[in-house]
């Protein structure tokens, strides 16, 4: 059952064999014997891909829960004997604040839990956690896949920033509508069918909200690249305030329309299941509290229900 779950989860015999540290031939033979014993085909194999049959889909859903519960029970026994242990793989975006805060949190966690080996991978997008073998991920913004289990740990403030020399040349906006005549540095991939004039930034000031039009724009999928474009004087950027603190303090960037903010960016810890081994649960509890406390002064405070969920998680 566990071998089948690993193959089905990764949709690859070769990747499952590496993860399980067994020969592909042995793994394939065991799965074939399993299918023969129950008289049903669970996997359709071709030279190019591997897919679950309808019987395989139904069995995978049930078997996954049983295997995860068995693994968690085993981990609990090990944890009671010597604490959380094993390799903990974490995926995270390469944003500057992530590198700064997550490195410190991971280092402190590794000091407290010597039996856990922490591995951090930086990706500009959320990877397939199950297929790539990650235990959890840190994500800015909600994942598109609704099957993911998310825990909000913070909210980051977004503001408008530009280089002083750009503003000296192009003028300083006095209201959101003035952004239409400015060059912008945008984070995200614009639609191929959209025009620059059709792009807007949602901005808020207290209870007031507007959709500010954007003029010509240079876009990127990276907060770091958008920051560099703003620093180089290529326009006004809607950036995470935590990433440009030092730039503002040193005068390299200037806050534009400071009374207006972009919509806050939620920060989530993401897993693929609620049944988590001790190493994952202990890291989530530790990192959630740390991130919530460290980012709150530079972001948007979580509401009482969200904070209560984090504190309950740590106590659990």
Secondary structure, DSSP 8 states (H G I E B T S, - for coil): -HHHHHHHHHT-HHHHHHHHTS-HHHHHHHHHHHHHHHT---EEE-SS-EEE-HHHHHHHHHHHHHHHHHHHHHHHHHHHHH-S-EEEEEEE---HHHHHHHHHHHHHHHHH-TTEEEEEEE-SS---HHHHT-SEEEEES--S-TTSEEEEEEEEEEEEEE-HHHHHHH---SSGGGGGGS-EEEES---TT--GGG-EEEEEETTEEEEEE--SEEEES-HHHHHHHHHTTS-EEEEEGGGSHHHHHTTSSEEESTT-EEEEEEEEEEES-S---HHHHHHHHHHHHHHHHHHHTTB----HHHHHHHHHHHH-
